[in-house]
Amino acid sequence: MEIDKQAPLVSQKQIFIEAPPQTVWSIHTDIDNWSKWQRAIAESKVERRFAVGSVFRWKSGGLNVTSTIQVIKPGQEIAWTGRSKGAYAKHIWRFASQNNGTLVMTEESMDGWSIRLLKLFNPKFLDNSLDTWLRNLKIKAEKNAAEPN
């Protein structure tokens, strides 16, 4: 899967996390528990099992989002598409072992009438959203990695 590089909102971000890739992967793909470490997410739930084609529903920023998992490469990549009122998104996450930690790379595109309006009022929305998500993932993963088993 690829993002739509011509969409009104497009962003690519990365962060280094001082935690093993499996720790970061486990936290990030535990969709049902996103709200425990992502304050912007009120709730999230995978409808059946975690697999390509699975649908998950989540609420973020007051919006209800329905997403479908498009790619799963365990420990390496997850990608999904998502829809909300007047919005369509493509989101890719990649995880790479690096220097006793994990490099997390993400890219997302957002399109639709509501996104065109959002861009007028908040052109940095997607950049800020991804920065916050990555920062929160880093905090949660590094905390988990530091805790004794």
Backbone as CSV, one residue per row, in Angstrom:
resi,resn,N_x,N_y,N_z,CA_x,CA_y,CA_z,C_x,C_y,C_z
1,MET,0.841,-1.180,0.000,0.000,0.000,0.000,0.884,1.241,0.000
2,GLU,0.416,2.270,-0.646,1.101,3.558,-0.656,0.120,4.649,-0.271
3,ILE,0.638,5.707,0.348,-0.213,6.854,0.645,-0.451,7.621,-0.654
4,ASP,-1.415,8.545,-0.624,-1.703,9.404,-1.768,-0.899,10.691,-1.603
5,LYS,0.211,10.762,-2.297,1.104,11.926,-2.138,0.520,13.217,-2.706
6,GLN,-0.607,13.121,-3.422,-1.268,14.310,-3.956,-2.435,14.774,-3.082
7,ALA,-2.695,14.084,-1.989,-3.812,14.433,-1.100,-3.573,15.802,-0.454
8,PRO,-4.635,16.457,-0.010,-4.485,17.777,0.622,-3.584,17.779,1.855
9,LEU,-3.645,16.724,2.664,-2.763,16.621,3.828,-1.916,15.364,3.692
10,VAL,-0.617,15.544,3.738,0.338,14.438,3.653,1.444,14.720,4.653
11,SER,1.855,13.681,5.376,2.938,13.867,6.334,3.751,12.583,6.450
12,GLN,5.033,12.759,6.707,5.944,11.649,6.979,6.759,12.039,8.204
13,LYS,6.830,11.126,9.176,7.547,11.397,10.417,8.284,10.142,10.847
14,GLN,9.260,10.327,11.726,9.944,9.179,12.321,10.457,9.559,13.697
15,ILE,10.714,8.512,14.501,11.235,8.714,15.844,12.040,7.482,16.230
16,PHE,13.073,7.702,17.021,13.841,6.581,17.561,13.336,6.306,18.973
17,ILE,13.053,5.038,19.246,12.541,4.626,20.552,13.530,3.658,21.182
18,GLU,13.925,3.948,22.399,14.865,3.088,23.122,14.109,1.923,23.762
19,ALA,13.646,1.035,22.884,12.929,-0.170,23.298,13.029,-1.157,22.143
20,PRO,12.993,-2.445,22.437,13.080,-3.442,21.373,11.896,-3.352,20.403
21,PRO,12.133,-3.691,19.145,11.039,-3.625,18.168,9.788,-4.398,18.597
22,GLN,9.958,-5.557,19.223,8.788,-6.344,19.626,7.946,-5.606,20.664
23,THR,8.597,-4.864,21.555,7.860,-4.082,22.550,7.050,-2.985,21.857
24,VAL,7.689,-2.263,20.949,7.020,-1.166,20.237,5.883,-1.720,19.388
25,TRP,6.155,-2.796,18.655,5.145,-3.431,17.805,3.935,-3.872,18.634
26,SER,4.191,-4.521,19.751,3.097,-5.038,20.588,2.190,-3.919,21.089
27,ILE,2.776,-2.825,21.511,1.986,-1.693,21.997,1.184,-1.089,20.853
28,HIS,1.848,-0.853,19.741,1.204,-0.164,18.624,0.091,-0.978,17.983
29,THR,0.231,-2.283,17.939,-0.774,-3.112,17.280,-1.840,-3.630,18.242
30,ASP,-1.758,-3.269,19.512,-2.797,-3.602,20.483,-3.857,-2.503,20.413
31,ILE,-4.583,-2.501,19.321,-5.517,-1.429,18.993,-6.555,-1.216,20.094
32,ASP,-7.031,-2.295,20.698,-8.063,-2.179,21.729,-7.596,-1.363,22.941
33,ASN,-6.300,-1.199,23.100,-5.765,-0.457,24.252,-5.117,0.870,23.885
34,TRP,-5.337,1.372,22.692,-4.759,2.655,22.307,-5.119,3.769,23.279
35,SER,-6.346,3.788,23.743,-6.790,4.898,24.595,-6.044,4.947,25.931
36,LYS,-5.366,3.875,26.301,-4.609,3.863,27.555,-3.316,4.669,27.470
37,TRP,-2.806,4.901,26.239,-1.568,5.673,26.116,-1.684,6.815,25.100
38,GLN,-2.795,6.880,24.398,-3.052,7.970,23.450,-4.230,8.788,23.962
39,ARG,-3.963,9.926,24.558,-5.037,10.737,25.127,-6.048,11.202,24.085
40,ALA,-5.640,11.386,22.845,-6.547,11.873,21.810,-7.548,10.801,21.364
41,ILE,-7.310,9.546,21.751,-8.197,8.457,21.341,-9.071,8.075,22.526
42,ALA,-10.375,8.256,22.342,-11.325,7.968,23.418,-11.601,6.471,23.531
43,GLU,-11.647,5.800,22.391,-11.898,4.364,22.380,-11.460,3.780,21.046
44,SER,-11.165,2.477,21.053,-10.764,1.777,19.824,-11.022,0.292,20.022
45,LYS,-11.516,-0.347,18.971,-11.862,-1.761,19.093,-11.768,-2.451,17.730
46,VAL,-11.007,-3.548,17.692,-10.959,-4.395,16.502,-12.210,-5.258,16.536
47,GLU,-12.930,-5.351,15.407,-14.203,-6.059,15.400,-14.067,-7.567,15.580
48,ARG,-13.088,-8.181,14.966,-12.934,-9.625,15.107,-11.541,-9.924,15.611
49,ARG,-10.688,-10.349,14.725,-9.309,-10.663,15.106,-8.379,-9.713,14.367
50,PHE,-7.167,-9.627,14.820,-6.161,-8.757,14.222,-5.593,-9.461,12.988
51,ALA,-6.022,-9.036,11.794,-5.587,-9.662,10.541,-5.837,-8.690,9.397
52,VAL,-5.193,-8.937,8.267,-5.468,-8.142,7.069,-6.954,-8.280,6.747
53,GLY,-7.596,-7.168,6.479,-9.025,-7.149,6.194,-9.880,-6.870,7.419
54,SER,-9.303,-6.951,8.612,-10.061,-6.673,9.831,-10.408,-5.195,9.914
55,VAL,-11.578,-4.940,10.433,-12.058,-3.577,10.626,-11.888,-3.210,12.094
56,PHE,-11.452,-1.975,12.324,-11.461,-1.463,13.686,-12.099,-0.090,13.688
57,ARG,-12.798,0.179,14.758,-13.492,1.455,14.913,-12.874,2.181,16.090
58,TRP,-12.706,3.495,15.914,-12.100,4.273,16.981,-12.640,5.684,16.959
59,LYS,-12.501,6.337,18.089,-12.977,7.700,18.231,-11.794,8.565,18.618
60,SER,-11.534,9.581,17.801,-10.416,10.487,18.038,-10.857,11.907,17.719
61,GLY,-10.581,12.806,18.625,-10.945,14.204,18.406,-12.434,14.398,18.193
62,GLY,-13.243,13.534,18.792,-14.692,13.626,18.641,-15.236,12.986,17.383
63,LEU,-14.359,12.498,16.529,-14.794,11.861,15.277,-14.779,10.344,15.397
64,ASN,-15.787,9.722,14.823,-15.821,8.267,14.724,-15.123,7.871,13.430
65,VAL,-14.147,6.990,13.544,-13.359,6.555,12.388,-13.524,5.044,12.234
66,THR,-13.724,4.612,10.993,-13.754,3.188,10.675,-12.556,2.899,9.791
67,SER,-11.693,1.994,10.255,-10.463,1.673,9.531,-10.430,0.191,9.183
68,THR,-9.696,-0.106,8.119,-9.503,-1.486,7.681,-8.016,-1.746,7.537
69,ILE,-7.553,-2.812,8.182,-6.137,-3.170,8.086,-5.849,-3.702,6.688
70,GLN,-4.850,-3.111,6.033,-4.496,-3.479,4.661,-3.224,-4.316,4.586
71,VAL,-2.289,-4.081,5.503,-0.984,-4.754,5.480,-0.582,-5.097,6.906
72,ILE,-0.114,-6.318,7.104,0.535,-6.694,8.361,1.770,-7.511,8.000
73,LYS,2.921,-6.987,8.376,4.181,-7.729,8.318,4.672,-7.736,9.759
74,PRO,4.408,-8.827,10.499,4.668,-8.830,11.938,6.043,-8.277,12.309
75,GLY,6.015,-7.322,13.239,7.231,-6.701,13.727,7.843,-5.677,12.801
76,GLN,7.293,-5.525,11.586,7.905,-4.644,10.590,6.985,-3.550,10.055
77,GLU,5.723,-3.897,9.744,4.861,-2.925,9.081,3.392,-3.228,9.342
78,ILE,2.633,-2.165,9.533,1.181,-2.239,9.547,0.666,-1.025,8.789
79,ALA,-0.382,-1.247,8.011,-0.981,-0.146,7.251,-2.492,-0.326,7.255
80,TRP,-3.182,0.815,7.277,-4.631,0.753,7.230,-5.178,1.938,6.450
81,THR,-6.414,1.777,6.022,-7.176,2.876,5.446,-8.246,3.227,6.465
82,GLY,-8.710,4.468,6.413,-9.727,4.889,7.362,-10.685,5.887,6.740
83,ARG,-11.922,5.852,7.248,-12.959,6.782,6.785,-13.654,7.406,7.987
84,SER,-13.981,8.687,7.813,-14.800,9.410,8.771,-15.618,10.409,7.963
85,LYS,-16.414,11.222,8.608,-17.250,12.179,7.873,-16.414,13.020,6.906
86,GLY,-16.622,12.822,5.629,-15.945,13.627,4.620,-14.447,13.467,4.569
87,ALA,-13.929,12.353,5.097,-12.479,12.160,5.142,-12.120,10.718,4.794
88,TYR,-10.989,10.586,4.121,-10.431,9.279,3.787,-8.929,9.348,4.016
89,ALA,-8.394,8.366,4.718,-6.968,8.383,5.047,-6.310,7.055,4.693
90,LYS,-5.007,7.135,4.428,-4.145,5.968,4.268,-2.978,6.179,5.222
91,HIS,-2.701,5.157,6.050,-1.686,5.327,7.084,-0.788,4.102,7.121
92,ILE,0.513,4.333,7.035,1.510,3.262,7.031,2.476,3.486,8.193
93,TRP,2.781,2.390,8.888,3.752,2.411,9.983,4.806,1.354,9.708
94,ARG,6.080,1.715,9.857,7.181,0.762,9.686,8.074,0.800,10.922
95,PHE,8.598,-0.371,11.286,9.405,-0.538,12.489,10.706,-1.228,12.103
96,ALA,11.840,-0.638,12.473,13.143,-1.219,12.126,14.042,-1.239,13.355
97,SER,14.678,-2.373,13.567,15.648,-2.497,14.649,16.849,-1.620,14.317
98,GLN,17.277,-0.828,15.308,18.397,0.076,15.061,19.051,0.456,16.391
99,ASN,20.365,0.294,16.487,21.127,0.751,17.656,20.476,0.391,18.992
100,ASN,20.156,-0.870,19.190,19.538,-1.340,20.432,18.193,-0.673,20.716
101,GLY,17.486,-0.336,19.687,16.166,0.270,19.833,15.372,0.069,18.558
102,THR,14.410,0.950,18.347,13.510,0.832,17.205,13.347,2.180,16.527
103,LEU,13.542,2.202,15.224,13.218,3.378,14.432,11.796,3.165,13.913
104,VAL,10.894,4.077,14.281,9.505,4.014,13.823,9.321,5.093,12.771
105,MET,8.856,4.672,11.608,8.605,5.589,10.493,7.127,5.503,10.137
106,THR,6.508,6.643,9.946,5.100,6.648,9.580,4.851,7.666,8.485
107,GLU,3.869,7.355,7.657,3.436,8.303,6.632,1.933,8.159,6.470
108,GLU,1.290,9.303,6.233,-0.162,9.302,6.136,-0.606,10.343,5.124
109,SER,-1.698,10.023,4.444,-2.356,10.986,3.565,-3.824,11.060,3.967
110,MET,-4.394,12.265,3.850,-5.799,12.485,4.166,-6.436,13.290,3.039
111,ASP,-7.621,12.856,2.624,-8.334,13.513,1.534,-9.819,13.577,1.883
112,GLY,-10.562,14.368,1.127,-12.002,14.500,1.316,-12.377,15.950,1.577
113,TRP,-13.670,16.224,1.490,-14.118,17.610,1.641,-13.800,18.177,3.026
114,SER,-13.966,17.362,4.077,-13.685,17.884,5.423,-12.189,18.134,5.624
115,ILE,-11.359,17.371,4.941,-9.905,17.560,5.041,-9.488,18.837,4.314
116,ARG,-10.132,19.125,3.182,-9.824,20.374,2.475,-10.161,21.587,3.349
117,LEU,-11.285,21.507,4.078,-11.634,22.581,5.018,-10.645,22.642,6.182
118,LEU,-10.317,21.476,6.718,-9.366,21.420,7.833,-8.036,22.050,7.447
119,LYS,-7.588,21.782,6.231,-6.306,22.340,5.775,-6.328,23.868,5.773
120,LEU,-7.475,24.444,5.464,-7.584,25.908,5.469,-7.390,26.483,6.874
121,PHE,-7.959,25.812,7.868,-7.943,26.329,9.237,-6.775,25.811,10.072
122,ASN,-6.264,24.633,9.723,-5.191,24.028,10.511,-4.276,23.227,9.581
123,PRO,-3.458,23.921,8.778,-2.638,23.222,7.781,-1.602,22.269,8.377
124,LYS,-1.267,22.419,9.648,-0.281,21.546,10.302,-0.945,20.428,11.106
125,PHE,-2.261,20.244,10.937,-2.987,19.245,11.717,-2.339,17.863,11.648
126,LEU,-2.072,17.370,10.454,-1.542,16.015,10.317,-0.124,15.909,10.874
127,ASP,0.711,16.893,10.604,2.069,16.899,11.175,2.007,16.839,12.703
128,ASN,1.164,17.670,13.293,1.051,17.711,14.750,0.486,16.405,15.304
129,SER,-0.489,15.845,14.611,-1.100,14.598,15.045,-0.086,13.455,15.066
130,LEU,0.705,13.335,13.998,1.710,12.264,13.941,2.816,12.488,14.968
131,ASP,3.225,13.739,15.153,4.237,14.037,16.185,3.743,13.591,17.557
132,THR,2.498,13.890,17.879,1.934,13.516,19.176,1.851,12.000,19.315
133,TRP,1.371,11.325,18.268,1.248,9.865,18.315,2.623,9.228,18.552
134,LEU,3.617,9.670,17.791,4.966,9.110,17.945,5.545,9.387,19.327
135,ARG,5.370,10.587,19.819,5.884,10.946,21.139,5.229,10.079,22.228
136,ASN,3.912,9.874,22.129,3.214,9.046,23.110,3.627,7.582,23.009
137,LEU,3.841,7.094,21.793,4.314,5.719,21.602,5.700,5.554,22.225
138,LYS,6.558,6.536,22.032,7.909,6.499,22.610,7.846,6.441,24.138
139,ILE,7.034,7.291,24.736,6.912,7.317,26.194,6.432,5.964,26.708
140,LYS,5.377,5.423,26.104,4.807,4.151,26.550,5.797,3.000,26.349
141,ALA,6.436,2.924,25.191,7.349,1.811,24.900,8.592,1.865,25.784
142,GLU,9.154,3.039,25.980,10.353,3.153,26.821,10.020,2.846,28.284
143,LYS,8.832,3.222,28.715,8.408,2.881,30.077,8.273,1.370,30.216
144,ASN,7.615,0.729,29.243,7.441,-0.728,29.289,8.783,-1.449,29.243
145,ALA,9.701,-0.962,28.413,11.002,-1.602,28.284,11.821,-1.485,29.571
146,ALA,11.597,-0.405,30.333,12.362,-0.186,31.562,11.817,-0.962,32.750
147,GLU,10.564,-1.408,32.649,9.946,-2.139,33.758,10.515,-3.556,33.841
148,PRO,10.792,-4.024,35.057,11.281,-5.397,35.187,10.183,-6.393,34.819
149,ASN,10.596,-7.503,34.256,9.615,-8.520,33.832,8.982,-9.207,34.972
